[in-house]
Amino acid sequence: MAETAAARARRERALGHVAALAPEGPPLPGGLRVTLNFHPDRSCRGVPVLQAMAEDGTYRSQFATGTSNGGLTAHPGGDRWRWESRLFGGAYDGCPPRERPVYGALNFRHRPAGAAPRFGSAHFRLRPEASARATYCYPDSSTDPGAVATAGRMSLLALAANDPSRPDLLDDYVEAHVHGPVLFSRDVEALVMDPCYRSTPVEEQARALGCPVEWHPGFRAPVTELARHPEFRGAAYVELARELAGPGGLLDPGIIGAAVEQQVAPPQDLKKVWHYLARFSAGVYEPRLPADPLIRPGPRHDGPAAVR
């Protein structure tokens, strides 16, 4: 569906509002990409999420889908609604759900599994044109941040790279909001997935999107590694991971996805198991490309982090 004149006007209003708040800064480096992390093996209203995406042709926001890999507050008066109203100057307050921006993160650390794996094992890597019509904030919008940016005034990279609070790896991202439709045929460079989905129906569904499919090193961890960090999300979730684990006590995204679809535990509990796997898998946080000298590699931190 083509973007209407009214939708374009709302988009420009939102971008202008954030640009007016953003401090001076250099333009976004051309080699950085926005990624949209998500779980590719979930269902949306009973339809596999990738199949639903292929049928629609567009990546939709939580307001349009009613699903989320984070909090579920995308409704009038909900937390997400209020965050967006403040952040975008009310530009989207009365708009149809399909016109709201979609959320991702700026992959400023060049991580092969995407900028924000806490939200899913797969990601869409967007083309530079999509990054140019995005707004950015640090930390993420659930904290009501004061630091915002646009592609033309990008002051957040040094701030995020040198944050004295030393955020946990799962919180180490610059949030991005892509305004205007995100079309798989136009805006996506590649869908990057975990190799556990090779030669599965998930890969078959991914190929139907019409964008290139790539593979990152993969999220894998033995439960024995998760058990070394009971304080991270809680010992109960380590035990749930132990119950779910496959041969050799190994966990991967497909095992957790099957547990979600089979409803073997409450979704929030399984989300915390995913956080464990995403946080303590080896190899997925090593930069794929040399980082900008401004951006030092992020250290691992084993302390607890807030669940959002």
C-alpha positions as CSV (number, residue, x, y, z in Angstrom):
1,M,0.0,0.0,0.0
2,A,1.4,3.4,-1.0
3,E,2.1,6.0,1.7
4,T,-0.7,8.6,1.8
5,A,0.0,12.3,1.8
6,A,-1.4,12.5,5.4
7,A,1.0,9.7,6.5
8,R,3.9,11.5,4.9
9,A,3.0,14.7,6.7
10,R,2.9,12.9,10.0
11,R,6.2,11.3,9.3
12,E,7.8,14.6,8.4
13,R,6.3,16.2,11.5
14,A,7.8,13.5,13.7
15,L,11.2,13.7,12.1
16,G,11.2,17.5,12.4
17,H,10.3,17.3,16.1
18,V,13.2,15.0,16.9
19,A,15.6,17.0,14.7
20,A,14.7,20.1,16.6
21,L,15.5,18.4,19.9
22,A,18.7,16.7,18.7
23,P,22.0,18.4,19.5
24,E,24.6,19.1,16.8
25,G,26.5,16.0,15.7
26,P,28.1,14.4,12.7
27,P,26.0,12.6,10.1
28,L,25.4,8.9,10.6
29,P,28.4,6.9,9.2
30,G,27.6,5.3,5.9
31,G,28.7,1.8,7.0
32,L,26.2,1.5,9.9
33,R,22.9,-0.2,9.5
34,V,19.6,-0.3,11.4
35,T,18.5,-3.9,12.3
36,L,15.1,-5.1,13.3
37,N,15.5,-8.1,15.6
38,F,12.6,-10.5,16.0
39,H,11.9,-14.2,16.5
40,P,11.2,-15.9,13.1
41,D,9.5,-19.0,14.4
42,R,6.6,-17.4,16.2
43,S,3.0,-17.1,15.1
44,C,0.8,-14.0,14.5
45,R,-2.9,-14.7,15.0
46,G,-2.3,-18.3,14.2
47,V,-0.2,-17.7,11.1
48,P,3.6,-18.2,11.1
49,V,5.1,-14.7,11.4
50,L,7.2,-15.0,8.3
51,Q,4.3,-16.2,6.2
52,A,2.2,-13.3,7.5
53,M,5.1,-10.9,6.6
54,A,5.4,-12.3,3.1
55,E,1.6,-12.0,2.5
56,D,1.7,-8.4,3.7
57,G,5.0,-7.3,2.1
58,T,5.6,-4.8,4.9
59,Y,7.2,-5.0,8.4
60,R,4.5,-3.8,10.8
61,S,4.8,-2.1,14.2
62,Q,3.5,-3.6,17.4
63,F,0.4,-1.3,17.2
64,A,-0.6,-3.1,13.9
65,T,0.3,-6.7,14.8
66,G,-0.6,-6.8,18.5
67,T,2.6,-8.8,19.1
68,S,5.9,-7.9,20.6
69,N,9.3,-9.4,21.6
70,G,9.4,-6.9,24.4
71,G,6.5,-5.3,26.4
72,L,2.9,-5.3,25.2
73,T,1.8,-1.7,25.8
74,A,1.1,-0.6,22.2
75,H,-2.5,0.6,22.6
76,P,-4.0,4.1,23.3
77,G,-3.0,5.2,26.7
78,G,-0.4,2.4,27.1
79,D,3.2,3.0,27.9
80,R,4.4,2.7,24.3
81,W,1.7,5.1,23.2
82,R,2.7,7.7,25.7
83,W,6.4,7.2,24.9
84,E,5.7,7.8,21.2
85,S,3.5,10.8,21.9
86,R,6.3,12.5,23.9
87,L,9.1,11.4,21.6
88,F,7.4,12.4,18.3
89,G,5.5,15.5,19.5
90,G,2.1,13.9,19.2
91,A,2.6,13.3,15.4
92,Y,1.1,9.8,15.6
93,D,-1.5,10.3,18.3
94,G,-4.5,9.8,16.1
95,C,-3.1,7.9,13.2
96,P,-4.0,4.4,12.0
97,P,-1.8,1.7,13.6
98,R,-0.1,0.8,10.3
99,E,1.4,4.3,10.0
100,R,3.4,4.2,13.2
101,P,7.1,3.8,13.1
102,V,8.7,0.4,13.6
103,Y,11.4,-0.2,16.2
104,G,14.9,-1.5,15.7
105,A,18.4,-0.5,16.7
106,L,21.5,0.9,15.2
107,N,24.2,-1.8,14.8
108,F,27.1,0.5,15.7
109,R,29.1,-2.4,17.1
110,H,28.8,-4.4,13.9
111,R,27.5,-7.5,15.7
112,P,26.6,-10.3,13.3
113,A,23.4,-11.2,15.2
114,G,22.0,-7.7,15.0
115,A,22.1,-4.7,17.2
116,A,19.5,-5.9,19.8
117,P,19.3,-9.6,20.1
118,R,17.3,-9.4,23.3
119,F,14.3,-8.9,20.9
120,G,15.0,-12.0,18.7
121,S,17.5,-14.3,17.1
122,A,16.9,-13.0,13.6
123,H,17.1,-9.6,12.1
124,F,16.3,-7.6,9.0
125,R,19.3,-5.5,8.0
126,L,17.9,-2.3,6.4
127,R,19.3,-0.3,3.6
128,P,20.8,3.1,4.2
129,E,17.8,4.9,2.8
130,A,15.7,3.5,5.7
131,S,18.3,4.7,8.2
132,A,18.0,8.2,6.8
133,R,14.3,8.4,7.7
134,A,14.8,7.0,11.2
135,T,15.1,8.7,14.6
136,Y,17.3,7.5,17.4
137,C,17.5,7.6,21.2
138,Y,19.7,6.4,24.0
139,P,19.0,4.6,26.1
140,D,15.8,3.1,24.8
141,S,12.4,4.9,24.8
142,S,11.0,3.0,27.8
143,T,13.4,5.1,30.0
144,D,12.1,8.4,28.6
145,P,15.5,9.4,27.4
146,G,16.7,12.9,26.9
147,A,19.3,12.0,24.2
148,V,17.8,11.8,20.7
149,A,19.3,12.0,17.2
150,T,18.6,11.8,13.5
151,A,20.7,10.5,10.7
152,G,21.9,14.1,10.0
153,R,22.6,14.9,13.6
154,M,24.1,11.7,15.1
155,S,25.5,12.5,18.5
156,L,24.7,9.2,20.2
157,L,27.5,7.0,19.2
158,A,30.1,8.3,21.6
159,L,27.5,8.6,24.3
160,A,26.5,4.9,24.0
161,A,30.1,3.7,23.5
162,N,31.3,5.4,26.6
163,D,28.3,5.0,28.9
164,P,29.6,5.1,32.5
165,S,26.7,2.9,33.7
166,R,28.3,0.0,31.7
167,P,25.0,-1.5,30.4
168,D,24.6,-5.2,30.1
169,L,25.1,-6.6,26.6
170,L,21.4,-7.0,26.1
171,D,20.9,-3.3,26.8
172,D,23.9,-2.1,24.8
173,Y,22.1,-0.6,21.8
174,V,21.0,2.7,20.3
175,E,17.2,2.5,19.6
176,A,16.0,3.3,16.2
177,H,12.5,4.2,15.0
178,V,12.0,3.9,11.2
179,H,9.3,6.2,9.9
180,G,7.3,5.3,6.9
181,P,6.6,1.9,5.4
182,V,9.3,-0.7,5.6
183,L,9.0,-2.9,2.5
184,F,10.8,-6.2,2.2
185,S,11.3,-5.6,-1.5
186,R,12.7,-2.1,-1.2
187,D,14.2,-1.5,2.3
188,V,15.8,-4.8,3.4
189,E,19.3,-5.7,2.5
190,A,19.0,-9.2,4.0
191,L,17.2,-11.3,6.5
192,V,19.9,-12.7,8.8
193,M,18.9,-15.9,10.8
194,D,20.3,-18.4,13.2
195,P,21.7,-21.6,11.5
196,C,19.4,-23.8,13.6
197,Y,16.7,-22.9,11.0
198,R,18.6,-24.2,8.0
199,S,16.5,-26.7,6.0
200,T,13.4,-26.1,8.1
201,P,10.0,-24.6,7.3
202,V,11.3,-21.4,8.8
203,E,13.9,-21.1,6.1
204,E,11.3,-21.9,3.5
205,Q,9.0,-19.2,4.8
206,A,12.0,-16.8,4.9
207,R,12.8,-17.4,1.2
208,A,9.2,-16.4,0.3
209,L,9.9,-12.8,1.5
210,G,11.9,-12.1,-1.7
211,C,14.9,-10.6,0.1
212,P,18.3,-12.3,0.5
213,V,18.7,-14.7,3.4
214,E,22.0,-14.8,5.4
215,W,23.2,-16.7,8.5
216,H,25.0,-15.5,11.6
217,P,27.2,-17.7,13.8
218,G,24.3,-18.9,15.9
219,F,23.1,-18.7,19.5
220,R,24.2,-21.8,21.4
221,A,24.8,-22.3,25.0
222,P,25.0,-25.3,27.4
223,V,22.7,-25.0,30.4
224,T,25.9,-25.4,32.6
225,E,27.0,-22.0,31.3
226,L,23.6,-20.4,32.1
227,A,23.7,-22.0,35.6
228,R,26.8,-19.9,36.3
229,H,24.7,-16.8,36.3
230,P,21.6,-17.4,38.5
231,E,21.4,-13.7,39.4
232,F,20.9,-12.6,35.8
233,R,17.2,-13.5,35.4
234,G,16.7,-16.0,38.2
235,A,17.5,-19.6,39.1
236,A,13.9,-20.6,38.2
237,Y,14.6,-19.7,34.5
238,V,17.9,-21.7,34.5
239,E,15.9,-24.7,35.7
240,L,13.3,-24.1,32.9
241,A,16.2,-23.9,30.4
242,R,17.4,-27.2,31.8
243,E,14.0,-28.8,31.2
244,L,13.9,-27.5,27.6
245,A,17.5,-28.3,26.6
246,G,18.3,-30.8,23.9
247,P,20.9,-33.5,23.7
248,G,24.0,-32.6,25.7
249,G,22.2,-30.0,27.6
250,L,22.4,-27.5,24.7
251,L,19.9,-24.7,24.1
252,D,19.2,-22.9,20.8
253,P,16.5,-20.5,19.5
254,G,14.5,-23.3,17.8
255,I,14.1,-25.1,21.1
256,I,12.8,-22.0,22.8
257,G,10.5,-21.2,19.8
258,A,9.0,-24.7,19.9
259,A,8.3,-24.3,23.6
260,V,6.6,-20.9,23.0
261,E,4.4,-22.4,20.2
262,Q,3.5,-25.5,22.4
263,Q,2.8,-23.2,25.4
264,V,4.9,-25.4,27.7
265,A,5.5,-22.4,30.0
266,P,4.2,-18.8,30.4
267,P,5.5,-16.6,27.6
268,Q,7.2,-14.2,30.0
269,D,9.1,-17.1,31.5
270,L,10.3,-18.3,28.1
271,K,11.3,-14.7,27.2
272,K,13.6,-14.8,30.2
273,V,15.1,-18.1,29.1
274,W,15.7,-16.5,25.7
275,H,17.5,-13.6,27.5
276,Y,19.8,-16.2,29.1
277,L,20.6,-17.8,25.7
278,A,21.0,-14.4,24.0
279,R,23.3,-13.1,26.7
280,F,25.6,-16.1,27.3
281,S,26.0,-17.5,23.8
282,A,29.6,-17.3,22.6
283,G,30.6,-15.6,19.4
284,V,27.5,-13.6,18.5
285,Y,28.9,-10.3,20.0
286,E,32.2,-10.3,18.1
287,P,32.2,-7.4,15.6
288,R,31.9,-8.5,12.0
289,L,33.8,-5.4,10.8
290,P,36.4,-3.2,12.4
291,A,34.7,-0.7,14.7
292,D,35.1,3.0,14.4
293,P,37.9,4.2,16.7
294,L,35.2,6.2,18.5
295,I,33.4,2.9,19.4
296,R,35.3,0.6,21.6
297,P,34.2,-3.1,21.8
298,G,31.6,-3.6,24.5
299,P,32.8,-5.6,27.5
300,R,30.8,-8.5,28.9
301,H,29.0,-7.7,32.2
302,D,27.6,-10.5,34.3
303,G,25.4,-8.5,36.6
304,P,21.6,-8.4,36.5
305,A,19.8,-6.2,34.1
306,A,16.2,-4.9,34.1
307,V,13.7,-7.0,32.0
308,R,11.7,-5.0,29.6
